[in-house]
Structures are given as C-alpha cells and as structure tokens.
Amino acid sequence: MTTNYADAYQPDRSLRGKLRRRLVRLQHRRPLARGPDRPMVSFAFDDAPLTAAQAGARILEARGARGCYFVSAGLAGTHAPMGVCARAEDYRALAAAGHEIACHTFSHLDCGKALAAEAAADVSRNALAMTAWGVAAPRTFAYPYGDVAAGPKQALAGRFSILRALHPGVIERGSDLNQAPAVGVEGEHGEATALRWLAEALKRRAWLILYTHDVRPDPSPWGCTPQTLERLVDKAKADGFDIVTVEEGARRLGL
C-alpha cells in the first residue's frame, strides 16, 4: 500500500487561509508559566519512517539519549513519500528501549482543515490503536503538517501536556503549549538552521524541539542524513544541553 498524503498535501494559500493561520496562534492559548532552568533539546521523528526507528534510534542510543516518535497508526507499515513507515513491533521495541511513542492523528488528518469533532475522533482512534500495540498511552501530540484551526486546537487542548506545531522557535516562559514551536531538520539547509536554533536555545536557556522524518543517506525532502543527526546530537551534548524526550521535557516543566 502506498500513501501519497505528503505529495497530495497543499496548504491553503488563500487570504482566508493565511489569516486563519495567523489568528489561530492568538486563540485558545495555554502559556507556559515558567521556562526551563537549563537548556533542553528534544529530537523528534514525525510519521516514524522505519529508517528513523532504526538508524535514528541507534544514533541517539549510542550517545545515551532517546527520541520522540510522533506516530500516525494508520500509516504503520505503509509506503509513504519518506519511505516505509515503522510497524507495531518497531514501536514496541522503541518503547522498550526508552524512546517516547507520541501521538499524531490516526490518518494523518490535517487539523487545519478538519472540524473539531473530526480531529478529536481521529486522535482518539490513534491513541487506542497505539495502546493496543502495547505501548503507553501518549501524553504529547504533534499536528500533522503543523497546521491547526481554532476548533481542533480547542478540542485537543486538554488532552495532552503539549501540542507541537511546526513554526520555528524555542519553548520558554509564555510559549503556547497548545501550539508549541519546533524546528525542522530537513532539506538542504536543515542542519544549518538547526545549529542556529541550538545556539539561540543555549543563549536563552530554553527548550528546543528538533524534528525530522526519515534518516538515511539519501533522505527525502523531509528527512536528514545519519551524519547530520550525529553532528547535531554531538553538538547538543558538547554545549551542555539536556537531551530529553518531549514527554520528559514537559514533565520537567510541571506539565
């Protein structure tokens, strides 16, 4: 089975769509009461391609770190534009090794276009599927495509300790936990972008979430090479960051 959701996805570039994306950042906010005591970084893998579950996990584990895998259960074992997605047994192995198995929507539903009830139902279906695999109920969430409308944002707000989007930034006092920023390690300039944000997080003693998709020598436009991931993890360790899963980062902040 081949899933073409990423190829088919087109953001709403109309004036209405642009205004909606701008306004939703101001709606249903849950500001972080206190920032981190020291700089933290999380390495996340969206949609969990098998290469991320294998090469990505090995790179982190070799350095004493663990990652966060945002999973759409409906994609498990399918062929996606960034490669074959991991399966239930892969997620169980990751969880047993100490990695976080976190929540997307079941069908990779775009929360920027969905109704509130539709998004909530798809998220519930995803959480049930994940627990049926034998992994812990997810405590953190990432919006597929990074987009969300006001209705789904409000409907999902109370279900997770943090809900992650894709607009770049760091998490510090006042950050919106219902639409938290993250920085992509993807494309030609992904590593350079990540390094700039690592420096910013260090300076501001903030929490940075870095995300990618596949981890392979010939990555998709949404992924990175193993060497890129190795250099970023090594840089974070050398700079004194605490490398945490997203769940652990949220817990340290009392969430």
C-alpha positions, 0 to 999 in steps of 0.5 A: 500500500502506498500513501501519497498524503505528503505529495497530495498535501497543499496548504491553503494559500488563500487570504482566508487561509493565511489569516486563519493561520495567523489568528489561530496562534492568538486563540485558545492559548495555554502559556507556559508559566515558567521556562526551563532552568537549563537548556533542553533539546528534544529530537523528534521523528514525525510519521516514524519512517522505519529508517528513523526507528532504526538508524535514528534510534541507534544514533541517539542510543549510542550517545545515551539519549532517546527520541520522540516518535510522533506516530500516525497508526494508520500509516504503520507499515505503509509506503509513504513519500519518506519511505516505509513507515515503522510497524507495531513491533518497531514501536514496541521495541522503541518503547522498550528501549526508552524512546517516547511513542507520541501521538499524531492523528490516526490518518494523518488528518490535517487539523487545519482543515478538519472540524473539531469533532473530526480531529478529536475522533481521529486522535482518539482512534490513534491513541487506542490503536497505539495502546493496543500495540502495547505501548503507553498511552501518549501524553504529547501530540504533534499536528500533522503538517503543523497546521491547526484551526481554532476548533481542533486546537480547542478540542485537543487542548486538554488532552495532552501536556503539549501540542507541537506545531511546526513554526520555528522557535524555542519553548520558554516562559509564555510559549503556547503549549497548545501550539508549541514551536519546533524546528525542522531538520530537513532539506538542504539547509536543515542542519544549518538552521538547526545549529542556529536554533541550538545556539539561540536555545543555549543563549536563552536557556530554553527548550528546543524541539528538533524534528525530522522524518526519515534518516538515511543517506539519501533522505527525502525532502523531509528527512536528514542524513545519519551524519547530520543527526550525529553532528547535531546530537554531538553538538547538543551534548558538547554545549551542555544541553539536556537531551530529553524526550518531549514527554520528559521535557514537559514533565520537567516543566510541571506539565 
